Amino acid sequence: MKASAFVYPWDVNGDPGAAARVAGLGVEQVTLASAYHSTRALTPRHPRHRIVTAEYAAVLYPPGDRWAGRGLRPYPAGRWAPGNAYGEAAAALADAGLEVHTWVVLAHNSRLGAEHPDTSVVNAYGDRYPWAPCIAQPATRAYLVDLAAEAAVRPGARGTELESLGWYGLQHLHAHDKTAGIALGDAGQYLMSLCFCPSCRDGYGARGLDADGLAAAVRTALEPLWRGAADDGGWPTVGKLLGEDTAAATRAWREETAAGLQEEAVTAVRAAAPEGFQVLLHADPVSYHCGANVGTDPARVLSVADGVVVPCTGGTALLAPFAEHAGGRTVLAANLTIVAGMGGGPGTLAADAARARAEGATELRLYHAGLASDGDLAAVREALSAR
């Protein structure tokens, strides 16, 4: 199976040996960040630094003229990725013989929410999630579609992987989260991720729901969980807590909103890209899930994109629903964490890859070549050499 390693530009720029080191793993491709959220990242081999702090979500190249005069526009990176950091890294990686694809993070942007609070998801209690742009809002959707097209189609790129192209919710996975004191489970996460901004209120109304009544029902449904009641998980619990018809109406609104955005964004990327440009989405086959791997309808997303990148660290069960709808040229990329300190299993990569192939995976994604230790990378080289 073809393998690609995730890489940040700051892993490569300023390190003369970085590109050759990645190529030496035995991967054929790199998935290189061109638009990324805020993070604090280790760079264990870089000759100039060990920690990179990306202070806010930014594009890692100079943004184009399309943003002139627009209120919502991408932020250029600061000192952690100055100038055309993406382009510099892409050129070095291509010179090392690697195929370069862009890695684009979309609806996950805390600075956007801080500077434009009206763009954020608003929960049933009125709390805003500044890291989570509401994808139902027309201006936000236009921004995300244009960002997808620009950040995906960088010079020399052969394809793209679009992350967070859908609903982001309560889970942030950044900024020292202190939200694990209550075990919300799938049902609680869904209820806490329902948005009540004006656009979503209109959307609920179009499906026969009173937004104020719905917000009250969500708060009532969550009350036992705040007191420590067990959340037995999954969609049946949402139906039990909200009522089947109400739950189904909220899900229909959110699924259609996300799918429409995905179709718009993929269409915009294809319009900007050269022939043969590959478009993949980071995806979860459970359509009501939120996050970096957005919930999708497998049949619908595979009718639009060339394939999906599926989280497989800890198990490959999420591949099967996509495999049922895959055609002959569909890419099903199993995303495996290779950083032992982040819960990955570089030592079991060969077995994990074989299991993923048996479940329908056609390619591998390895997270993350820049973050992994020397020992992790040695295990990856050994596993890939045995293919």
C-alpha positions in Angstrom: 0.0 0.0 0.0 1.1 3.5 -0.8 2.1 5.4 2.4 2.2 9.1 3.2 3.7 10.8 6.3 2.2 14.0 7.8 4.7 16.8 8.0 4.7 20.5 9.1 6.8 23.0 7.1 8.7 23.8 10.3 9.9 20.2 10.4 11.7 20.7 7.1 12.7 24.4 6.7 16.1 25.1 8.3 17.0 21.4 8.6 19.1 20.3 5.6 18.6 16.6 6.4 14.8 16.6 7.0 13.5 15.8 3.5 15.9 13.0 2.9 15.1 11.6 6.4 11.4 11.5 5.5 12.0 9.9 2.2 14.2 7.3 3.9 11.2 6.1 5.9 10.0 4.3 2.7 7.0 6.6 2.1 6.1 7.7 -1.4 4.2 10.8 -0.4 4.0 13.6 2.3 0.9 15.3 3.4 2.3 18.8 4.2 0.3 21.4 6.2 -0.6 24.5 4.2 -3.4 25.8 6.6 -3.3 24.7 10.2 -4.8 25.4 13.6 -2.8 26.7 16.6 -0.6 24.1 18.2 2.5 23.6 20.2 4.7 21.0 18.5 7.9 19.1 19.3 10.7 19.1 16.7 13.1 16.5 18.2 15.7 16.6 15.4 15.7 20.2 14.2 19.1 21.9 14.4 17.6 25.3 15.4 14.7 24.6 17.7 12.9 21.9 19.7 9.5 23.5 20.3 7.4 25.4 17.7 4.4 27.4 19.0 1.9 28.2 16.3 0.0 30.9 18.1 -3.1 30.9 16.0 -4.8 29.2 13.0 -3.0 30.4 9.9 -2.1 29.7 6.3 1.5 28.8 5.9 1.9 30.7 2.6 1.2 34.3 1.5 -2.6 34.5 1.1 -3.9 35.6 -2.3 -5.7 38.7 -3.7 -9.1 37.0 -3.4 -9.2 38.1 0.3 -8.9 41.9 -0.4 -11.6 43.8 1.4 -13.2 40.8 3.0 -14.1 40.6 6.6 -13.4 36.9 7.0 -10.0 36.0 5.6 -7.1 33.8 6.6 -4.3 34.9 8.8 -0.7 34.7 7.6 1.5 32.7 10.0 3.9 34.5 12.3 7.4 33.8 13.1 6.8 30.0 13.4 6.2 29.8 9.6 7.2 33.1 7.9 6.9 33.9 4.2 6.1 31.0 2.0 7.0 28.3 4.5 4.8 25.8 2.8 6.4 26.4 -0.6 9.9 26.2 0.8 9.2 22.8 2.5 7.3 21.5 -0.5 10.2 22.1 -2.8 12.7 20.4 -0.5 10.4 17.4 -0.2 9.8 17.1 -3.9 13.5 17.3 -4.5 13.9 14.3 -2.3 11.6 12.4 -4.6 8.4 12.6 -2.6 4.9 13.4 -4.0 3.5 16.4 -2.1 -0.1 16.7 -1.1 -1.5 19.6 0.9 -3.0 19.2 4.4 -5.7 21.8 5.0 -7.5 22.4 8.3 -10.7 24.3 7.8 -13.5 24.7 10.4 -11.2 24.9 13.4 -10.0 28.4 14.1 -9.8 30.0 17.6 -8.6 33.4 16.3 -11.4 33.6 13.9 -13.9 33.1 16.7 -12.1 35.5 19.0 -12.1 38.3 16.4 -15.4 37.5 14.9 -17.5 36.0 17.7 -20.7 35.9 15.7 -19.2 33.2 13.5 -18.9 30.7 16.3 -21.1 27.7 17.3 -23.4 28.7 20.2 -24.6 25.9 22.5 -28.0 25.5 24.2 -26.7 27.5 27.2 -25.6 30.4 25.1 -21.9 29.6 25.4 -19.8 30.3 22.3 -17.1 27.9 21.0 -14.6 30.3 19.4 -12.6 27.3 18.0 -15.6 26.1 16.1 -16.9 28.2 13.2 -20.6 27.6 12.5 -20.7 26.0 9.1 -24.4 27.0 8.6 -23.6 30.7 8.3 -23.4 31.9 4.7 -20.3 34.2 5.2 -18.5 31.5 7.1 -19.3 28.9 4.4 -18.0 31.2 1.7 -14.8 31.8 3.6 -14.2 28.0 4.1 -14.9 27.2 0.5 -12.5 29.8 -0.8 -9.9 28.8 1.8 -10.2 25.2 0.8 -9.6 26.0 -2.9 -6.6 28.3 -2.2 -4.8 26.3 0.5 -5.4 23.0 -1.3 -4.1 23.9 -4.7 -0.6 25.1 -4.0 2.1 25.0 -6.7 3.4 21.5 -7.4 0.8 19.8 -5.1 -0.6 16.6 -6.6 -3.6 16.4 -4.2 -5.1 17.6 -0.9 -6.5 16.2 2.3 -9.2 18.4 3.8 -9.6 18.2 7.6 -12.4 19.6 9.7 -14.6 20.2 6.7 -17.8 19.9 8.7 -19.1 20.5 12.2 -16.7 21.1 15.0 -18.2 20.8 18.5 -17.5 20.8 22.2 -14.2 18.8 21.9 -11.4 21.2 21.2 -8.3 19.0 21.7 -6.2 22.1 22.5 -5.7 25.0 25.0 -5.3 22.8 28.1 -8.8 21.3 28.0 -10.4 20.9 31.4 -13.7 19.3 30.2 -13.3 15.6 31.1 -14.8 15.8 34.6 -18.2 14.7 33.2 -18.3 11.6 31.0 -20.6 13.0 28.3 -20.3 10.1 25.9 -21.6 10.3 22.3 -25.0 11.6 23.2 -23.8 14.3 25.5 -21.2 15.4 23.0 -23.9 15.7 20.4 -26.2 17.7 22.6 -23.4 20.0 23.7 -22.4 20.5 20.0 -25.8 21.6 18.7 -25.6 25.2 17.5 -28.1 27.9 18.3 -26.7 30.8 16.3 -29.3 32.7 14.1 -28.5 30.6 11.0 -29.0 27.3 12.9 -32.2 28.6 14.6 -33.6 29.3 11.1 -32.5 25.8 10.0 -34.3 24.2 12.9 -37.4 26.3 12.2 -37.4 25.1 8.6 -37.7 21.6 9.9 -40.6 22.3 12.2 -38.7 22.9 15.4 -39.0 25.9 17.7 -35.4 26.9 18.5 -36.1 28.2 22.0 -38.1 25.1 22.9 -35.3 22.9 21.4 -32.6 24.7 23.5 -34.7 24.2 26.6 -35.1 20.5 25.7 -31.4 20.1 25.2 -30.7 21.7 28.6 -33.2 19.4 30.3 -31.8 16.3 28.5 -28.3 17.2 29.7 -29.2 17.8 33.4 -28.9 14.2 34.5 -25.5 14.0 32.9 -24.2 17.0 34.9 -25.3 15.1 38.1 -23.3 12.1 37.1 -25.8 9.8 35.4 -24.3 7.3 33.0 -24.5 8.2 29.3 -25.1 4.8 27.6 -23.9 6.3 24.4 -24.8 6.6 20.8 -27.7 7.9 18.8 -30.4 5.9 20.6 -29.6 7.9 23.7 -30.0 11.2 21.9 -33.4 10.0 20.6 -34.4 8.9 24.1 -33.4 12.2 25.7 -34.8 14.6 23.0 -37.5 12.5 21.5 -37.0 10.5 18.3 -38.6 13.1 15.9 -36.9 16.1 17.4 -33.5 14.3 17.4 -34.0 13.2 13.8 -34.8 16.8 12.7 -31.7 18.2 14.3 -29.6 15.5 12.7 -31.1 16.1 9.3 -30.3 19.8 9.5 -26.7 19.2 10.5 -26.1 16.4 8.0 -27.4 18.4 5.1 -25.5 21.5 6.1 -22.2 19.6 6.4 -22.7 17.6 3.2 -23.6 20.7 1.2 -20.4 22.4 2.4 -18.3 19.4 1.6 -19.7 19.3 -1.9 -19.2 23.1 -2.4 -15.6 22.9 -1.2 -14.6 19.9 -3.3 -16.2 21.5 -6.3 -14.2 24.7 -5.7 -10.9 22.8 -5.2 -11.5 20.9 -8.5 -12.2 24.1 -10.3 -8.9 25.5 -9.1 -6.8 22.4 -9.5 -5.0 20.8 -12.5 -6.4 17.6 -14.0 -5.8 14.5 -11.9 -5.6 16.4 -8.6 -6.7 14.1 -5.8 -9.2 15.3 -3.2 -9.6 13.4 0.1 -11.5 14.3 3.3 -10.6 13.3 6.8 -13.8 11.6 7.8 -15.8 9.5 10.3 -18.6 7.2 9.0 -20.9 8.2 11.9 -22.6 11.2 10.4 -23.5 13.0 13.7 -19.9 13.0 15.0 -18.0 16.3 15.2 -14.3 17.1 15.0 -11.3 16.9 12.8 -12.5 13.7 11.3 -16.0 15.0 10.4 -19.1 12.8 10.4 -20.2 11.9 6.9 -22.6 9.7 5.0 -20.1 7.3 3.4 -22.0 6.9 0.2 -22.5 10.6 -0.3 -19.0 11.7 0.6 -17.5 9.1 -1.7 -19.7 10.2 -4.6 -18.1 13.7 -4.2 -14.4 13.2 -3.2 -11.8 10.8 -4.4 -11.7 9.1 -1.0 -11.3 9.5 2.7 -8.7 9.5 5.4 -10.0 7.4 8.3 -8.7 7.3 11.9 -7.5 3.8 12.6 -5.3 4.1 15.7 -6.7 1.6 18.2 -8.8 -0.2 15.6 -9.9 -0.4 12.0 -13.7 -0.7 12.5 -14.4 2.7 10.9 -13.1 1.6 7.5 -15.8 -1.0 6.8 -18.7 1.5 6.2 -16.6 3.4 3.6 -15.4 0.1 2.0 -19.0 -0.8 1.3 -19.3 2.2 -1.0 -15.8 2.3 -2.5 -15.3 2.0 -6.2 -12.3 0.8 -8.0 -10.3 4.0 -7.8 -11.5 5.1 -4.4 -8.8 5.9 -1.8 -9.4 4.6 1.6 -6.4 5.8 3.7 -6.0 4.3 7.1 -4.6 6.9 9.4 -2.2 5.3 12.0 -0.4 7.2 14.7 3.3 6.4 14.7 4.3 8.5 17.8 4.5 6.2 20.8 4.2 9.1 23.2 0.9 10.1 21.7 -0.6 6.6 21.9 0.6 5.3 18.6 2.1 1.9 17.9 5.1 2.2 15.5 6.2 -1.2 16.6 3.0 -2.8 15.4 2.7 -0.8 12.2 3.2 -3.8 9.9 0.4 -5.8 11.6 -1.9 -2.7 11.8 -1.4 -2.0 8.1 -2.2 -5.6 7.3 -5.4 -5.4 9.4 -6.3 -2.2 7.7 -5.8 -3.7 4.2 -8.0 -6.6 5.2 -10.8 -4.1 6.1 -10.5 -2.3 2.8 -7.8 0.3 3.2 -5.9 1.1 0.0 -3.3 3.5 1.5 -1.7 4.4 4.7 -1.3 7.8 6.5 1.3 8.0 9.2 0.9 10.6 11.9 3.4 12.2 12.3 6.9 12.1 10.9 8.0 15.4 12.5 6.7 14.6 16.0 8.1 11.0 16.2 11.2 10.0 18.1 14.2 8.4 16.4 13.1 5.0 17.7 9.6 5.5 16.4 11.0 6.3 12.9 13.3 3.3 13.0 10.3 1.1 13.6 8.4 2.7 10.7 11.4 2.2 8.3 11.5 -1.5 9.3 7.7 -1.9 8.9 7.6 -0.2 5.5 10.7 -2.0 4.2 8.8 -5.3 4.7 5.9 -4.4 2.4 
